[in-house]
Amino acid sequence: MENKAITGGEFVVKETACHEIFIPEEFGEEARMIQKTIADFVAREIIPDIDRLDDHEHGLLREKLGKVGELGLFGISIPEEYGGFGANFVTGMLATEEISKAFSFSVAFSANTGIGTLPILYYGTKEQKEKYIPRLAAGELISAYALTEPGAGSDPNAGKTKAVLSADGKNYIINGDKMWITNGGVADIFIVFAKIDDDKDLSAFIVEKGYGGIKIGAEENKMGIKGSSTTQLFFEDCPVPVENMLAGRQEGFKMALNVLNMGRIKLCGGSVGAAKAVIEHSVKYANERVQGGRLISKYGAIKFKLAEQAIRIYAAEAAVYRASQNIEDAIKALMAEGQPKEKATIEGIRRFAIEDAILKVAGSEMLDYVTDEAVQIFGGMGYSAESAVERAYRDSRINRIFEGTNEINRLLTVSMLLQKAMKGELNVMGPAQAVAAELTSIPDPEPDPEGIFGKQRTTVKGMKKSILMVAGAAVQKLMQTLAKEQEIIMNMADMAIQTYLAESIILRVEKLISIRGEEACAPQIAMVQVFVNDAADRVAKYAKDAIWSFAEGPEQRMMLMGLKRFTKTDPFNVKEARRVIAEKLIEENKYCF
């Protein structure tokens, strides 16, 4: 236990053993029962009516959300004392993954259980929680999160919505506009962020629709996720009882950031679930469509696509459950120190904000790749609005914008890592200096790596050295101006993303082999070999772009030589490795990993 990660970003400077992580193959019967309940609900209630939901048939979304409440699915992660199931963070992630196969309905579901409920659960008073949480868990109330404003974009603290205390001191009077509000058209309560008087930071309020002074805009006509409700909100002298302030005055901004951390990692879990549904369509269609007298699943070009879809899904899934268990371990440790569960959960998630940002980017871009390739496998049929993959393609695109754009999350990944280093929370400078010294020394002969993934582990170590080399040199060279060099920062973020995914898939398959044996894991072993090989090449490209952007002369040549050494891989037959994976999918006629 003492070896487990205790803070986010440690993966850059620390090795992890496979027994320290959780893999989804370890889920027990109880978690699988929750997953099956959700899967059955989606198959019975959502998929048959998905066109009606996308057409915004009056009252249908609210009706479906009510049925979710009747099954208790809104309460999976809510404590039993408030009418929930009390599942841990990892099981909650599995629920997120499964509901995400419900296309746009999953957006409404997740907004209610996540950003609409958690601010009250984590920051509310005892009275607020007792009043609202049981009814949210039961689906009697539907919630929405009103943060984004016209002109504020990715800077929530730039919002202009105002709250002014009434003359009698009983209410805050809210005025302002909110936009892109998920569940806006069906919600009974809103978590509203506003600045009191001339405060620097936001405050947050629980606002009931029935308070008056709230005008709900028309449903937005969106590219995708059409079945979810997205509206503007207009507050005109909306009175909110003073006891409905959440947390405290000017605490809203901090709350918003912490809720976004939760949303980011959950978005990755959702992307994994959606991608699994899409690859099922890919495999089945490839096994049905005949071209040139043969099933298209017999062709190497299609096998490549199926295998690559599977590899990227499997790596993202490995990473999201690895991080989820890290968060769960942190929550338990903080509770053991005496913190209440709500505060421990907030802090546990905050500690892994770096991984949350990494996973948001990785998951959303993985899903975009998988859906795009699914459309390609379907060919002309994939472009038809009658196909499931066409809807999945459109629905996928929002995920690179949700929860902070992927550009913002890349910048945050590096800035948070450097901030932890500067504060002494993470020992980055020591390892970075060691890598810098290694560049000027004659490398010692490397011993033959041990274990089935010895070579891949060596490659990942080199990828970490590449991050430390580039980040250390960039900080030293650019210093205060680094923040303005966003292209270089995003290069470093992409290096970190690939490294985290590569290490995660190694750890997952190592642990799986310890459970099932090597022979039973041939496709998963092939996944590791292909992913790590490709990730090393991608890291080399990102690092080279960064080095060329700020280093010159002997320094540049030395770093490029080091990079070549750090990211080298041994030749192996990637075609055959992908075919092992594809043929397993084709044989099973489904995603089977």
N, C-alpha and C positions, 0 to 999 in steps of 0.2 A: 504493500500500500504506500510506503514512503516514496516509491519511485514515481507515483502518479503525478501528472501535471497539476500544478496548483494555480497557475495563472496563464492567461492567453499569450500567444506568441512564443512560448517556450520551445515549440517544435523546431524553431530555427536554430537553436543552440543546444538542443537536448535530444538524445536518442530515446525512443520509446520501445518497450517490449510488447509483443503481441498480447501477452496475458493481462496487460494493463488496460486494454480497450474492450469495449462492447461491440459485438457484431450482430447484425439483425438475425442471423441464423440461430442466435441464442434465445430469442423470444420464447416465453413459456406459453402455456395453454390459456391463461387468463388474458394476456395481451392479444393472442390470436383470436380469441372469442370476440373481443372488442372490434378487432379488424374485420372479422366475418360479419358482425352485426352491421357495420358501416357498409361493407361491400354489398350485402343483401339489400340494404335500404337504397343504395345508389342504383342497383340493378332494377329494383322494383318500382321505385318512386321517381327517380330523376331521369335516367336515360330514356325511358319511353316518352317522357314529356319534355325533353330538352328543347325541341323546336318551339313548343308553347311558351316555355320559360324565356327563350331568346326573343320571342315576339312580345314579351311583357304582357301576357294575358292577365287581365286585371285580377288581383287577389291571389294569383297562383303561387308566387314566390313566398308570400306570407303564409299561405296554407302549407307549403312544403316545409318551411322553417318551423311551423308549429308541430308537424309530425316528427321532426328531429327532436324537438323538446320532449314530446311524449315518450320517445325511446330512451331519453336520458343522455343523448349523445352530446348535448351542449355542456354537460357536467363532468365530462371525463377527467379533466384536470382540476376541477373545483373540489375543495375539501368536503368531506362527508357532512360536516356540521352545517354546511350551507346547501345541502341537497345534492352534492356531487358524488362522483365515484372516488376521487382522491388519488388518481393514478399519478405515477412519477413522471418526470420530464421526458424520459426515453419512451415510455408508453404513449404519452401525449404526442410525441413526434410520429409514432406509427399511425395514430389516428389521423394526424394531419396528412400523412402520406396517402392513406386510403381514401379520404374524402376528396382529395384532389383529382381523383379519377372522375369526378362528377362535373367536369368542365366548369362553366361559369357559376354554377350553384355553390361550388367550393369557396368561391370568393365571398359570397354572402355569409356562408357558414363560418369561415375563418375570421371575417371581420367581427362577427358577433362574439365568438369565443375568445378571440385574441384582443385586438386593440379596443374593442367595445366593452369588454368585461374586465380584463386584467388591470386597468388603472384603478378600478374600484376595489378589486380583490387585493391588490398589492399596496395601494396608497390610501384606501378609504378608512374612515373611522369605523368602529364597531357598529354604530347605528346605521351608517351608510351601507355596510356590507349586509347587515341583517335585513335591511329594507329592499335592496336591489338584487343581491347575488342569487338567492333561491329562485326568484322569479326569472332571472336570466337563465339559470340552469334548466328550468322547466320549460323555457321557450314562451312563457307568458309575456315577457318583454323581449324586444329585439333592440339591439344597440348599434350605434354608429360613432365614429371617431372624427371629430371636426377640428382638424388642424390646418390643412393647406388653405392658402388664400391666394387670390389673384395678385400676382406681382411678387409673392414671397418665395415661390419655388422650393428649392432645396434648403432654404434658410428659414426654418419655422419661426425663429425668434424675430423675424422681420415683419411679422403679421401686424395688421393695423386694427384688428377687432378690439374694442374697448369695453371695460367693465367699470361702472361707477357706482359707488355705494349710494343707496337711496337716502333721502332726508331722514327717514325714520330708522335707518340702520338695519332694516330687516332683509333687504334684498340688494343684490348687485344687478344693475340694469345694463344689459349687454346690447351693443350695437356693432354691426360689422357683417362681412360677407365671407362665406367659406365655399370652396369648390372641390370637385372630385371626391365627394363624400360617398363612400361605399355604404350601402343600406340606407342612404338618405331618404328614399321614398317609402321605406317600410319600417323605419325605426320608431320606437316609442321614447327612447332616451338617447341623448347625445353627450359625448365627452367633448366639451367645448373649451378651447384655449383662447385666452384673451389677456390683455395687459390692463391692470388696474391703474387708473390715472396715468402717471408718467413713469411707471415702473420700467426697469431695464429688461426684466425677464417675464415670461408668460406665467399666468396662473391658470388653473384648470377647474372646471365646474361640471357637475352632473346636472344636465338640463333636460327636464321632461318636456315632451312635445306639447303637453296640455297646459304648460305655463303661459302660452300665448306669446305674441310678438315674434313668431317664427313663420317664415314663408319658405316653402319647399319648392325649388325650381323643377322644371320639366326633366324627365329622364334624358340623360345624355345618349346620343346616338354614337356608339363606339365602334372601333374596328373589330374588337373581339370582346370576350367576356360579356356578351350582350345580355345574358339572362340575369346578371347581377344589377342591382339598382345603384345608379350613380347620378347624383344630383348636386345642384348648388343649394346652399342654405343662406337665407337672409334674416338677420336678427335686427329687429326694429323695436327698441325699448322692451326687450325680453326680460322679465323679472325672474331672478333666480335666488331662492332663499340663501342667506349667508351660510347656513349649515351645509349647503351643497358644494362648498369649495372643497376640492380634493387636495390632500397633503398639506398645503399651506401657501401663503402668498409668495409668488415668484418661484414656486417649486415646479411649475408646469413644464418649463423647458427641460429640466433634468428628467422629469417623468417621461416626456416625449422621446428623449434620446434613449432611455432605458427600454421603453416599449418598442422602439424601432429595432433595438438589438434583438429582442425576442422575435419580432416580425421577420428579421433577416434570416435567422437560422430556420424558422418555420417555413419560410418561402423556399428554401432549399429542399426541405423534406417534402413540401408540396410538389416541387418540380420533379423530384424522383418518382412520386406516385403518378403524376401525369405522364411522365416519360415511359413508365412501365405500361400504362394503358396504350400508348401510341405504338410502342414496339410490338405489342400483341397484334395490332392491326397490320403492321409491317410483315411480320412472320406469316400470319394467316393468308394475307393477300399473295405473298411470294409463293406460297404453297398451293395457291388456286389458279393464278394467272399463267396461261400458256402463251408462249411466244416462240416462234420458230420451231414449233412442234415439241417444245420442252417447257416444263415448269420454270418460271424465272428464278426460282430458288436454286436451280442447278447451275446458274451462271456465276462465274467468279466475281463479276462487278456487283451483283446483288449480295453475294456472300460477304463481300467487303463491307457493304453498307450495314447489313444486319449485325455483323461482328462489332463494328465501330460504335453503333448505337448501344449495344450491350456493354461494351467496355466503359464507355463514358457514364452510363447509368450506374454501373457497378462501383466505379470509383467515387462518384458523387455520393452514393448511398453509404459507402464505407466511411467517407469523411464526415457526413452529417451525423451518423450514429456514434462515431468516435467522439465528436465534439459534444453531442448530447449527453453522453456518459460523463465526460469531463465536467459538464455543468452540473449534472446530478450529484457527482462526487463532491463538488464544491459546495452545493446546497447542504448536503448532509454534514460536511465538516463544519460549516458555519452554524448550523443548528446545534451541533454537538458543543459548540462554544457558547451557546445560550441565545443565539439570535432567533426571533420568531420566524416561522417558515416563509412568510411573505417577504420580509426583509432579506432573508437568506437567499431566496429565489432571485430577487432583484440583483443582489450583489454577485451571486453565482453566474448569472447571465452576463453581467457587466464585466466580470473578470475575463470572459472569453469573447469580448467585443471584436477582437481582431479576427478570430475564427468566424464569428457571425458575419462579418463583412466579406471575408473570403468565400464563405459558403453561399452567400446571396449571389455573388457574381458567378461562381462556379455552377451552381444549380440552374440559374436562369439561362446561362449560355449553353449549358448541356442540353436543356430542354429545347431551346431554339434549334440546336443542331439536330436533335432526334426528330423533331417534327418536320424540319425541312427535308431531311432524308426520307422520312415516311412519305411525304408528298411525292418525292422523286421516284420512290419505289412504286407508288400507285400510278405514276405517269399522269395521263390526262384525267383519269378518274380521281386522282388526288386533288385536282383543281376544281372539281365539281362540288358545289355546296351540299350535295347529297352525301358526301363522304365524311366520316368522322375525323379523318386526318386534316381535312380542310378547316374544320372548326378548331381543332387542336392547334393548327398552325397560327390562326388568328388570335386565339386565346393566349398562346405562349408569349406573344410579343410584349405584353404589358409588364412581364416580370422583370425585364431589364430596366424598367422605370420605377415600379413599385419599391417602397421601403428605401428610398434614396436611389438615384440612378447608379448604374454600374460604374460610371466614371467617379462619382462621389465616393462610392464604397472602395474603389481602388485607392483613391487618395487617402481615405481614412485608414485603410490597412497599414500603409507605410507611416502615416503621421502618428497613429497610436503606438506602433512598434517603436518608433524613435522617441516618443514621449515616455514610454515605459523605460527605455534605456537611459534617458536623461535623468529620470527620477530615481534611478537605481533599483527599479522594480524588476528589471530584467537585465542580466549580465550579457549585453551584446558587445560592448566595446572590447572586453577581454578576448573573446573568440575572434572578433574582427581584426584585432591587432595580431593575433596568432596566424590568421590567414595571410595578412599582409607580410608577415615575416617569412611565411612559407613560400611566397612568390619569389623571394630573393635567395632562397636556399636550394641546394641540390636535392631533389626529391629522393627519399629512401625507397628502395625496392618494396613494392607492396606485396604482402603475403597473399597467398591464394585465399579468397574469401570463403568463409564457412557457411554451411546451410544451403538449402535449396535456392534461397534468394540472396545469397551472399553478394553476388555481382550487382544485383539491383540495389541492395542496401548501400554498397560502396558508391553507386551512382547517385543515390539520394544524398549521401554525405557530401559528395562533390557539388550537388545542386545547392545545398545549404552553404557551402563555402563560397559559391558563386554569389549568393545573396549578400553574404557578409562582406565579400570583397568589393562588390559594386556599391553597396550602401555605405560602407566605411569610407571608400574613396570619394564618393559623391558628397557626403557630409563634410569631409575634410576640405575638399576643393571648393564647393559651392557655399557652404556654411549658411548664412542667413538668406541667401538667394535661392536655396534649394526649393523652398515652397512655391516659387514662381515657375519652376521647371517641371510642369505637370507631366510632360511626356516622359521624362526620366523617372519620375515617381511612379507612373503607371507601368513602366517597364519593370521596376522593382516589385510592384504589387503582383504583376503577372508571374514573375519568378516565384514569389511566395505561394501563389495559388497552385501552380503546377507542382511545387515541392510538397505542399500539404496533401494534395490529392495522391501523388505518387507514393508517399510514405503510408498514407491511409490504406490504399489498396494492398500494399505489401503486408501490412499488419493484419488486415482482414483475412487474407488468404493463408498467411502463416497460422493464424489461430484456427481457421477452418480445417487446415491439414491436420492440426493436432487433435481435432475432433473426429474427422472422417477418414483420414489417411490420404496419402499422396495420390494414389491411383484414382480415387473417386473425385479428385479435384483438378483433373487435367484441363478442362476449359478455363477454370479460374486461374490456374498457373499461367496459361497462355495469355490471359488478360493482363496479369502483372507484367509479363515480359514485354508485351506490346506497349502498354501504357507508359511504363517507366522509360522505355527506349524513346518513345515519342516525346514524353515530357522533358527528357534531357535535351533533345534537339530544340524544343521550344524555349527552354531556359537559356540555352546558348544563344538563340536568336535575340531574345529580349535583352540579355546581358550585353551582347555585342552592340545593339542599338543604343543602349545607355552609355557604354564606354566610348563609343564613337562620338557621343554628344557632349562629353565634358572632358575627356582625357586626350592628351596629345603626346607625341614624341616617345621617349623611352618608357614613360609611365603607361602609355596606351599599349605599347608592344608587350610590356611585361604582363599587364592584365589580360591581354588577349591570349598570351601563351598559357597563363594560369587557367583561364577559362577553358581552353582546349583540353587541358589535362583534367580539369574538374568535371567536365561534361562528356567525356568520351564513353562510348559504349562498344561492346563487342558485337560483331556481326552475328545475326541469326536470321532464320527464315521467317520473316513477318507474315508472308502469304500463308504459309502452312499453319502458323499460330492462329491467324484469324479464321482460317477454315475449320480448325478444331472447334472454335467458339460457334461459328455459324452453323456448322453441321449439327451441333447439339440443339440449337434453337429450332432448326428445321425438323429434326427428328421428333422433338417434343411438341412442335407446332404451337409454341408459346414462349414467353419469357420465363425461363426456368432457373434463374440464378438468384 
